Each structure stands twice: as C-alpha cells, then as structure tokens.
Amino acid sequence: MSRNISRNSPPDVGHKIKIMRAEKKLTLEQLASLSGVSKSMLSQIERGRTNPTLAILWSLTQSLGIDIADLLNHNNDDHKTAHHIDHIKAHQTPEIQSADGKCTLKILGPIDLVTKIEWYDLMMAPEGLLESDGHAEGTVEHLTLIEGELSVRSGNKEIILKSGDTARYHADIPHYIENKRKKPARAIMMVLAL
C-alpha cells in the first residue's frame, strides 16, 4: 500500500511508530511495557484510529530512543521546500487535560519548538485549577484572557485577569491558574524558555 503525503496532511505518526518499533524488533507488549502506554492504545495509534497526546508521544519517543521532532516531520523533499503551508485541522490538534479534568490545553505550537516556546488555547471549566511546579530556570508564561475571569498566582503574588487582560509571570517557580467563577474561561497561553 502506498502512502502519499500531501503538504496539508499531518504526519502519519502511527505508521512511523510501527516502523520504528519493528526496526528495534519490539513487540506491542514490549513497547507498551517500556513506555507505560497501554497495548490497546498503542495498537490504536499504530492503526491511525486515535491521535496521541503530546505526553503519550513523549513516552513513546523516549522508549524508542528517537527525537519527537523526527517523529512529527514529513519525510519527503517536497515538504522541506520553503514554499509550503502546514494545515492542521481542528480535530487533529493535540490536547492535554489537567489532573482535575476541568482544564483543556490545545497544543497550538509546533512540536519541534517545544524546548523553546509553546503556546496553547486554554479552556477552563468553572472551579478548574491548573497547578504547575516550576519549569526550567528562566521560563516565563504569558497568559491573555479571551473570555471569563481567571486568578493567576506565581510565587507569593496573585492577580485577577478580566477579559482582554494579559499576565506575564515567572514560571520557573510554582504557579497556578484558577477559575474561581461559575462560568468557563478561555485564554491563550505562551510558555517561553529564555
């Protein structure tokens, strides 16, 4: 079966994982054990039936000993030309959820820049909380509130953001974002490692 990759299609991550697993002579069970990703989830990913989260991709790439950017890059010369547009459809945008399930972060930035800059579409349900330990030294977060109201705390400082407000704060110390209201909130969050 031939696999044609158009410039507008996302990389076939499942197919690449299957090939890399076979090259390393690993069974589904072995890769599942190494990565902590269930065998059934791994099977669905390899068959293209589900889109893995960034956390799952990270676990798989670490277990396979590869760079996550290599997994997500297209392997055709046409894609490497300067004249192309990457088109990621809404349903293909990876997302992660907070521990309480009340905060969803859609990953908007390209994976190959994740060590330098990340940006997210953050949606937080009422009484949602996103707590973070300190990130790498020098990391700064920029949070622009689109709708609702959010409380932001970094270290011992806390502020309330209203729609249209932006907070910039140190994220190399413990910090949190909380929706103390009864209405959902939405924001764009950028994480910049200086």
Wavefront OBJ file of the C-alpha trace (Angstrom):
o trace
v 0.000 0.000 0.000
v 1.490 3.361 -0.974
v 1.262 6.299 1.370
v 1.004 9.655 -0.356
v 1.810 12.560 1.916
v 0.388 15.888 0.897
v 1.735 19.118 2.265
v -1.581 19.707 4.029
v -1.766 16.348 5.784
v -0.360 15.687 9.241
v 2.489 13.192 9.558
v 1.383 9.570 9.851
v 2.655 9.173 13.401
v 1.120 5.737 13.944
v 2.756 4.302 10.825
v 6.143 5.774 11.817
v 5.879 4.324 15.327
v 5.042 0.905 13.894
v 8.065 1.050 11.549
v 10.428 2.204 14.320
v 9.099 -0.456 16.701
v 9.694 -3.124 14.039
v 13.216 -1.777 13.340
v 14.015 -2.173 17.045
v 12.436 -5.656 16.998
v 9.961 -4.759 19.732
v 6.533 -6.321 20.100
v 3.482 -4.229 21.004
v 3.706 -5.682 24.524
v 7.379 -4.735 24.873
v 6.889 -1.137 23.723
v 3.810 -0.823 25.928
v 5.859 -2.008 28.908
v 8.776 0.329 28.126
v 6.619 3.409 27.533
v 3.806 2.930 30.029
v 1.287 3.309 27.169
v -1.284 0.502 27.155
v -1.067 -2.124 24.442
v -4.599 -1.312 23.228
v -3.811 2.430 22.993
v -0.557 1.685 21.170
v -2.403 -0.564 18.716
v -4.983 2.176 18.036
v -2.211 4.732 17.457
v -0.345 2.467 15.047
v -3.551 1.818 13.073
v -4.322 5.561 12.904
v -7.526 5.204 14.911
v -6.608 7.728 17.576
v -4.411 10.830 17.843
v -1.934 10.512 20.726
v -1.441 13.358 23.185
v 1.917 15.094 23.472
v 2.558 13.212 26.732
v 1.985 9.840 25.033
v 4.191 10.823 22.074
v 6.905 11.866 24.507
v 6.750 8.494 26.312
v 6.884 6.585 23.035
v 9.774 8.570 21.562
v 11.782 8.242 24.779
v 11.195 4.483 24.771
v 12.208 4.212 21.106
v 15.269 6.435 21.615
v 14.234 8.999 18.989
v 13.584 12.732 18.932
v 9.927 13.764 18.945
v 10.556 16.210 16.075
v 11.777 13.327 13.877
v 8.533 11.513 14.508
v 6.423 14.515 13.509
v 8.351 15.639 10.424
v 7.248 14.615 6.944
v 9.903 12.581 5.158
v 9.563 13.933 1.653
v 11.678 16.539 -0.095
v 8.647 18.465 -1.306
v 7.665 19.226 2.299
v 11.113 20.676 3.008
v 10.813 23.407 0.393
v 10.396 26.978 1.566
v 7.010 27.284 -0.122
v 4.501 25.233 1.811
v 1.724 25.660 4.332
v 1.212 23.220 7.180
v -2.520 22.774 7.715
v -3.587 21.164 10.961
v -7.338 20.708 11.149
v -9.187 21.330 14.412
v -9.775 17.636 15.111
v -6.051 16.925 14.574
v -4.863 19.469 17.142
v -3.428 17.546 20.107
v -4.680 18.446 23.549
v -3.909 17.652 27.155
v -6.061 17.886 30.268
v -5.347 18.949 33.820
v -5.471 16.408 36.636
v -8.946 17.619 37.684
v -10.261 17.275 34.102
v -11.536 20.866 34.156
v -8.774 22.413 32.070
v -8.042 21.578 28.438
v -4.908 22.818 26.694
v -4.943 22.596 22.895
v -1.341 22.488 21.705
v -1.052 25.184 19.028
v 2.729 25.429 18.676
v 4.886 23.134 16.568
v 6.368 20.206 18.467
v 9.910 20.884 17.230
v 9.970 24.195 19.172
v 8.710 22.711 22.450
v 12.025 23.238 24.273
v 11.980 26.967 23.421
v 8.391 28.138 23.065
v 4.973 26.580 23.464
v 1.535 28.089 23.009
v -1.860 26.797 23.923
v -5.561 27.511 23.633
v -6.561 27.110 27.285
v -10.185 26.337 28.190
v -11.051 26.115 31.871
v -14.355 24.992 33.343
v -15.773 26.654 36.461
v -13.676 25.867 39.550
v -10.895 24.457 37.359
v -7.308 24.589 38.532
v -4.050 24.236 36.605
v -1.159 23.866 39.063
v 2.441 23.746 37.886
v 5.726 23.148 39.637
v 8.489 25.419 38.445
v 9.585 24.833 34.847
v 13.197 25.229 33.660
v 15.098 28.213 35.030
v 14.216 31.451 33.225
v 10.827 30.224 31.919
v 8.156 32.907 31.601
v 4.456 32.400 30.871
v 2.263 34.900 29.038
v -1.472 34.448 29.570
v -4.014 36.521 27.620
v -7.616 36.081 28.734
v -10.138 35.953 25.908
v -13.275 35.403 27.978
v -14.252 34.867 31.594
v -12.097 35.594 34.629
v -9.004 33.806 35.940
v -6.830 34.042 39.004
v -3.072 33.758 38.378
v -0.519 33.113 41.119
v 3.257 32.982 40.754
v 5.260 32.638 43.940
v 3.503 34.793 46.560
v 1.868 37.199 44.047
v -1.705 36.750 42.841
v -3.757 38.771 40.347
v -7.212 38.543 38.777
v -7.421 38.683 34.982
v -10.522 40.047 33.223
v -11.362 39.544 29.553
v -8.661 41.152 27.374
v -6.054 41.309 30.175
v -2.592 39.756 29.882
v -0.397 38.435 32.693
v 3.336 37.807 32.288
v 4.963 35.938 35.145
v 7.861 33.761 36.180
v 7.068 30.108 35.606
v 10.322 28.684 36.968
v 8.684 28.699 40.412
v 5.420 27.045 41.494
v 2.437 28.796 39.916
v -1.215 28.219 39.163
v -4.147 29.416 37.092
v -7.609 29.039 38.608
v -11.165 29.730 37.518
v -12.997 30.680 40.715
v -16.135 31.705 38.827
v -19.233 29.775 37.777
v -18.622 30.445 34.064
v -15.977 28.878 31.788
v -12.883 30.859 30.841
v -10.710 30.801 27.742
v -7.185 32.149 27.234
v -4.116 31.909 25.037
v -1.057 30.816 26.998
v 2.521 31.059 25.763
v 5.419 29.429 27.614
v 8.809 30.896 26.751
v 12.096 29.357 27.902
v 14.686 32.129 27.997
l 1 2 3 4 5 6 7 8 9 10 11 12 13 14 15 16 17 18 19 20 21 22 23 24 25 26 27 28 29 30 31 32 33 34 35 36 37 38 39 40 41 42 43 44 45 46 47 48 49 50 51 52 53 54 55 56 57 58 59 60 61 62 63 64 65 66 67 68 69 70 71 72 73 74 75 76 77 78 79 80 81 82 83 84 85 86 87 88 89 90 91 92 93 94 95 96 97 98 99 100 101 102 103 104 105 106 107 108 109 110 111 112 113 114 115 116 117 118 119 120 121 122 123 124 125 126 127 128 129 130 131 132 133 134 135 136 137 138 139 140 141 142 143 144 145 146 147 148 149 150 151 152 153 154 155 156 157 158 159 160 161 162 163 164 165 166 167 168 169 170 171 172 173 174 175 176 177 178 179 180 181 182 183 184 185 186 187 188 189 190 191 192 193 194
